Every structure is written in C-alpha cells, then in structure tokens.
Amino acid sequence: MAEKLAASVSPQLERCAYFVERKRRFCKMVPARGKRFCGEHGALEEENNRKRIQCPLDSKHTVYEDQLQKHLRKCNSREKPKPVYFARDINAGLKEATGLPEEKQVPIFALSKEELEDLIRKLRKASNDIKSVLKDQTCSHQALQEALNDPKNGDAAFKHLKQQASILGNMERLNLLGPRRCFVEFGAGRGKLSHWVDIALQDAKDVHFLLVERATTRFKVDGKHRKNGFERLQVDIQHLCLNKVPVLVKEKLPAVGIGKHVCGSATDLALRCLVETYANLSDDDRRGGPEAKRLKIERTSRIPTNSPSETCSDSVAENWSPVAGIVIALCCHHRCDWKHYVGREFFTTVGLGVTEFNYFKRMTSWATCGMRERSPLTSTIETESEEHEPHDRSVECSSDSLQGLLTTEERKQIGRLCKLLLDHGRIEYLQQRGYDAVLQYYTDLDVSLENVLLTAVPHQSSLSHSDS
C-alpha cells in the first residue's frame, strides 16, 4: 500500500526523496546540492558507498561511520558539563533506605481478604492521632482577578487560575510576598506560578526567581519578564544544591519554596533541598562573616503548633532564616519513593515500614480515581487528566477482588486516609526541623481532586541562636 502511494506522488522540489511510510509522505529535509537524499537517509544514495550507523548516544538518529568521532563531540545527546549547583544525590536521603524489591511487590488485587483487612487496620491505627479534618484555606489574590474574570478562558484555564490565586492568597496570608526574597518554584513547567507571583509583587525590590525543572519546556512564560530576575535551573531536584546557585551565593537571600502539584517524591526532594541542604548553611556561608552560630533546632521535644500567620511576620521581621517559607500543592502520592520519603522516621514510630508504605502509596489513588466497571469481566481506574502524569499500572486494582469488602465510597475514604498519613510524615519532618507546618485545603474538589496545600514557616523559637 505504501509503495503504491509513494509511486502515485513525488517528493517536493529540493526535498529528500525518502518516503516516510509512518507519515505517508516524503521526508521534508533538504538534501545537499547534487544529492537525492538528506543526511539522515543518505545511506540510500546509490552513488554513496559510505555506511551510516546509529548514533551510540541516541538511537533515534544516524551518522556516517567515518564521521562518528566528530559527531560525538557535538551530538545534542552527549553528556554536557554539569552546572555548578549540581551535586549528585545531595537531596536523595539515606542510601541504605532502599525501597521494597520488585519481586516482593504484590499487587493489591492479589491480597487475600485477611491481608487487606490487616493493612486497613494498621492504617487506621497509625492515623488515630492525626487530625483528619483539614482547615479550609481557600483564598484568592487580586493579581489574578482580571484573568479570573476574563470570559475568554475555558474551564481548564479557569481551574488553573483558581488554584494559582489560592496559592498566592495563602502566601500573602503567611507574609511571604515581599521584597528581598528568592522564590524557588519546584517542578516549574511553563513557570505560570512564578509569573503570577511576579505580578503580585509589583514594585518589590531585590526579588529573584529560580525555576527548577528537569525537562525542557516549551511555551515558557518566564522569558517575558524583565523587571525581576528569572533563571531556569534544568536539573533534577535530587541533585540540586541551592547553596551553590550564583544568585543565592551573591545576594544571600532567604528562599521561599513554592510549587503547584509537585508530584510524588519530588515534594520530598524539594523539602530536603530546602530544610537540609540550604537551611543548614553556616553563618559564614550566609553572611560572609566568621564561622559562628547555627540554628538551634529542638529535635528532642515536639514543637507546639501555632498559627503560621501569627509567627511568620515576627520571624521574618526580627530574625533572618535561610528558608522564609514553603508553600507546595501536593499530588500524585502513588509516585512517592521510600528511599526519598522524608517521613520514614514517623512511619517507624507508628510501627510501619517499607512494606506498608508500598501498599499505602498505591492505595492513595483510590482517593482521586474511583473505579467503575467497563464490562462484566474487566475494570479500570479512572484518572484525573489535569496536569499530572498518568497513574502507573502499579496502582491499578481489580474491583472484583474488593467486591463485598469495600464500597466505592469506603475506598475513597481509605485513599484519602493514606494520603493524609503520607503527608503527616512530611509535617512531622518539618516540625522536627523548626517549622510550623500545616496541611489545609486550598481549593474545591470540583476544581482539583488534588486539593491539599502544605505550608511551613520557621518557628520563632528555632530562630534563636546558641554557641556551637
């Protein structure tokens, strides 16, 4: 069929003569003068005896064998020099905290009724002392009012704007929108959240933005700004050392960690990046003075939880902290990883370990997906297609195996409890390191099923200094 189609059409003038069967058209690349085929398809050139081979760095393209060494020096897939702020696995956590081996990862639908009931019993026991009803902190911000009232925005854009407005509203409530800040957006994507923060700050001075995103991103909006400094850090959060980012080294600015739907273990990596890597700077590193006092962190006793809005203004005004605050919208708990998870100590304290973590993280999908039968014999999980990556197959679960044991509503409640347990481990981690950390709802479920926001500001007592 493809040969008949190729015979019925001809390549465009001064274009490659190779017919691309998958696209049902000729290649549109321009060949060299006097050649019928482009460099990619040059092996088909009748008068050309040179052999083309796959590039060893990327099998998606080919190269002349006699030019391989020259090509490897300039190939776009070659390993590029690491930036100064790259420090391998600096935020990865303990190396010995390995996850559950794949051969021991039994699917949930393969569990017996007794095993599943035992898991749920452990979940409820570990969650007994956790406040399961979160406070509603749905906010808005005037910086987005014009966009929110724009009738040209569709439903999807409107939902994103409402979430961004609430995140900014919560940042304002915690007194985090102000001058002399470096806003670090984790999982920045196009940079829309930083865009609105920049607009909200208006004429604030000494404001910088670091947009952390490991993937290349199209249609970025941060490049349109000229008033404040926007810098993209194309690096995995796992390897990001904020202490070595030039603007932070030079300006000595407190950081505000922000993020809209920071998926799974990326949240844990971001928290460790802020409160362990950056916050543990010595005074000498921060102020250029002699080595002296460090932050006093009360690890032995539980820090009382006061209202963040009450403590933030005092802590920012009277004391300097390397991390002024953290505001991250959480999501995709099924993508968490035990070796990166910051709440391992909490899990151990309540009698849980890597096995329970492995099941609970997959059961979190019950909160946002639900299950419905497609046919009498098969079933699937419905996923929310907002801005998260599709759920892994590891979270799928046969409804037949749960039939008669759990209703759909009970599965949702258990899923929400699993998410709460994982997030509470993060709260405990932050509190032990001197932060007033809180979970709250920041938007309605009809806007996003992932509607929990984590906020943290330095606890006032943790800013007191003692001789080291």
N, C-alpha and C positions, 0 to 999 in steps of 0.2 A: 504493500500500500504506500509506504513511504517512498519507495523507488519510483512508483508511478507519479506521485505528487511532485517529486524532485524533477522528474522528466517533463512535467507539464508547466513548470515555472523555470525562471532563470535568475541567477544572482543579480543584485543591483550593480549598476556600473561602479567600477573601482571598489568593489567589496569582495570579501572572501567567497570562494566558490564551494565551500564546505556546507553541506546540507545538514542542519541540526534536526534529527528525527524527533527528539523530545518536544521541540518547539514548533516543528512542522514548517520551518522556514530556513533560509540560508543564513550563515553567520554574517553579522554586520560589521565585523572588524575590517580594517583597511590593510591590505597586503602591501609588501614592499614593491617598489617600482619593478615591473617586469615579472612579478610573481602572481600566481593564481590564488594562492592560499596565504592566510595570515600566519604570523609566527606560531600561534598555537596549533594550527593544523598544517604546518609546513612539512610534516613528515609525509604528507600525501603528494607533495610536489614531485612530479615524475622525474625531473632533471636533478632533483636534490638527493644525494646519496648520504647526507648527514642524518644521524639517528637522533630521534627525540626520546627522552625518558621522563618519567615522573620526577618531579622535584622531591627530594628526600625530606624536605621540611614541610611540604604541603602537597598531598597527592592530587589536589584539585587542579593543578596546572603542570605543564611540561616544559622542558628546556632541552636545548641541544646538548648532547653528551659531551662534546668537545668544549662547551662553554659552561660546564657545570660549576667549576670553582669560581668563575667570575660572577655567575648568577647568585651563588650562595652568599657572597659578600653584600649583595644589595637586595636580596629577596625580602619582601614585606613580611614573610613569616619567620624570619630569623629572630633569634633571641636578642632583644635590644638591651642596651645598658640600663641597669636598674637605677631609678631615681634615688636621690639622697635620702628620702624618707622611707625607703623600702628596707624592712628588717624582717627576714623570713620567720614566720610563725610567732612573731612577738606577742600577738593577741590570741594565740590558739589555746592557751590554757596548759594544764599539765599533760606532758606527753604520755604518762603512764595511765591516764584516764581514757582508755580505749573504749570504743563502742562495743555493742554486742556482735559477736561473729555472725556472718551471714547464715551459716548453717544452723544457728540457734534461733533465728528469727522466724518463729512460727506465725503464719497469718492468723488474724483474729478469727476468721471463719472456721479455722481448723481447731480452735479451742473447744474443749468439752463444756457442757453447761456448768459443771462444778468449777472448772478453771476460770471461766468468765465471771462467775459469781464471786469467786475469791478475789479476782482483780478489782471488781467493783467495790467489794468490801474494804480492801486496802485503800482504794481511792477515797472512799467516804471517811474512813478512819483518819487518814492523813489530812483531810480537809476540814476536820471538826473545828479546829481553832482558827480557821480562815474566815474572814468576813466575806460572805458570798454575795452580798448586795452592794454593788459599787455605786458611788455617788454619781449623779448625772451632772456633768460639767460641759454641757453643750453650749458653746459660746459662738460669737461672731466677731468680725472686725470690720471697721469702716473702710479699710483699704480695699476690701472686695465687694463693697456694696454696689458699686456701679456694674461690676461684672455679674453679680448675682441677679441684678435687675434687668440684664440685657436679654431681650426675648430671642436673640439670635442663637443663644446657647441651647443645645439639645439636652436631653435628660442626663446623659452620661457626663457631659461637661458640668452641668449644674450640680451633680452629686460630688464631683471632684472639688468644685468651688466651695461647697458647703463644708466639706472636710477640711480644706485648707483654711477657711475662715475660722473654723472652730479651733484648729491648732494654733493659729495666730492669736485668737482670743484667749486661749489658755496661757500662751507665752506672755501676753500682756498682763494677765491676772497674776502671774508669778514675777512680774517686773523684769522680764528677760529681754524685752525690746528696748534697747537703749544704746548709747554711744560706747565706744571702746569695747567692742565685742568682736569675736571671730566666730561666725556661725558655720558649724561643720555639718553639712547635710549628708547623711549616710544613705547609700542607695539612691543617689540623686536623680537618676534618669535624665529627663529633659531639664531639670532644675526649676520646676514651677514653684515649689515651696519656697526656695530661696528668692525667687522672683518676687513673690508677694511679701516676704519679709523685708526685702529691699524697699518696696513701695511703702510699706508701713513705717519704715524708719525715717523716710523723707530726708531731712537735712542733718541727720545724726552724723557725727564725725568719728573718724577712726574705726570704721566698720569694714570688715573683710568677710568674704565668703569662700569656704573650701567645699567643693562639690565632689564627694567621693563616689566613684562609680567604676567598677572594674571593666565594664563593657564599653565599647564605642557606642555613642548615642547620636542619632540623627534628630534634626529639628530642635536643637538646644535653644533655650531662651536666654540663658545667662550671657551669651555673647552680645546681646543687645544692650547691656548695661555699661555705662561709662562712669557713673557717679562714684560707685564703690568698687573695690577690687574683687573680682570674681576669678577664682582659679580652680581648674579641674584637676583632680588627682586620680588618674586612671590606674588604680591599684586595688587589689582585694583588701578588704578591711582587716583580714587576718594578718597582713604584712605591713600595715600602716603604722609608722612611728610618728605621731604628731609632734613629738619633741624636736624632730629634725626638719619639719616643714619651714622653709626660709622665712615666710611672713610671721610665723609664731615665734621663731627664734629672734627675729629683729624687733617685732613690736611688743613682745611679752604680753599678749592679750589673753584675757580669760576666754575659754571656749564655751559655746552653747551647742550641745549636740542635738540635732533635730532630724526627723525622718518621718515620711508618710508611707506607711506599710513597709517596714523593714523586715523582710521575710526571714522567718525561722532563726537559724543560728547566726545570721547577720546581726541580729539585735544583740546577742551575747558577745559577739566580737566587737561591736560598737561600744558596748558598756565597758568591756575590759580595756579597749583602746583609750577611753576617756578617763576612767577612775583608777586604772592601774598604771598605764603607760604614761599618760600626760599628767595626771594629778600627782604622781609621785616624783615630780621634779623637785630637786633641791632648791633652796633659796638662791644658791649661787647660780643655778641654771636659769632661774626665773628673773632675777633682778641684776645679775652681773656682779653681785657683791660676794663677800667671803662665804665659804661653806658654813652654814649655821643650822637654823632650826627647821624641823619638818612639821607637817601637820600632825596634830595629836588625834589619833583615831581610837576611840574607845571600843575595842573589839570584845572585851570580856562581858560587858553588860549591854542589854538592849537599849537602844536609843529611843526615848519617848517620841511618839509621832505627833507633832504639832501640825497645824495648818501650814502648808508650804507658802501660802500667800502672806502669812504673818511673819515668817522667818526670812523670806528671801530679801525683802527690801533692806532689813538690818544687815544681813550677811554681806550683801553686795556693797552697801554704802560704807560700812565700818571695817570690813575685812576683805582682803584680796584672796580669792580662791582660783586656782588654775582652771577649774570647771565651774562656771557660773550656774549651769543648769542643764537638764536633759529633758527633752520632750519628743517622745517617739510613739507613733501609732503602730501597734503590734499586729502581726498577721502570720499566717502560714506556719502554725506551730508544728505541723507534721514534718516540716523541714528542719526541725531542731536536731542537734547532734550532741550526744552525751559528752564527747571529748571537748566540745566548745562551751557547753552549757554552764552558766555561772552559778546556777543554783544547786550544784551537786551536793554541797555541804548540807543544805536544807533537806534534800531528799534523804540523805544518810541519817540525819537527825530523826526523821519521822519513820525510819525503818524501811525505806525504799532504796532501790538500786537501779542499775542499768537495765535489768530485765523489765521492771515495771515502767521505767522511763520509755523504753522502746514501745511498749503497748500503749501507754497513755498518750504519747505524741501522735500515734496513728488514730487513736480514738477521738482526738480533738477535731478531726474532720467531721464527726457526727454533728458538731455544733453549727457548722456553716454549710453542710451539704444536704443532709437528709438522704433518704433512699426511697426510690419508687421502682416498682417492677415494670420492666419493659415488655415482658412476656411471662407466661406462667412458669417458664423454666429459667429465665435469666433475670438479673437485676443489675443496677449500676448506681453509682453515686452521682448526683447532680452537683456540678461545681459552679462556683460563682466566678463569672468571667469579667471581673473588674480590671485589676491591673496586676494580679498575682499570676505566677506561673501555674499551669495546670497541676492538680494534685497527682502525686506519684501513684503508681499502681499498688504500692505497698499499703496505701490507706484504704483500698477497696475492701468491701466486706459483703459477703453474701447475706441477704436478708433472710434466706431460708434457714440459716444456722441460728438466727436470733428469733425466729418466729415463735411466738408464745412466751418468750422470755422477756423481751423488751419491746415496748411500743415505740413508734417513731418519736413521740414527744419525750419518752424516757431516754432514748438515745441522744437527743439534742441536749437534754439536761446533763447527761453524763459527759458529753463532749465539751460543754461549757465548763463543767467542773474540772475536767482535765486541763483545759486552757488556763483556768484560774490557778490551778496548782503549779503549773509550769511558770506562770507569771509571778506567782507569790515567791517562788525561789529567787527570781530576779530582784524582787523588792527586798527580801532578806539580805541578799548580797550587797545591795546599795546601802541599806541601813547599817550594816556592819562596817561600812567604809565611810560613815559620817554624812549620810544624805537623808533628808526627809523625802522618801519615795512613796508615791501613791499611784494606785490604779483607779481610773474613772472612765465612765462612758463619755465620749466626746461627740457622738453623732447618733442618729436614729438607725435602727436596723434596716429600715427601708432605704436608707442612703448607702449603708455598707454593713454587711454581716460581720466584718472585722471592725468593731466599733469601740475598742478599748485603747485608751491612751495611757502611757506610762510617763509620769513626770517626776523629776527629782531635782532638789536644790540642796546646797550644802547646809547641814545642820549647824546652827550658830555655835554650839559648844565645840564642834570639830574644828573650828577656825582658830581656837585658842592655841597658843604655841608653848612648847616646853623645851628645855635644853635637851639636845640629843646626846 
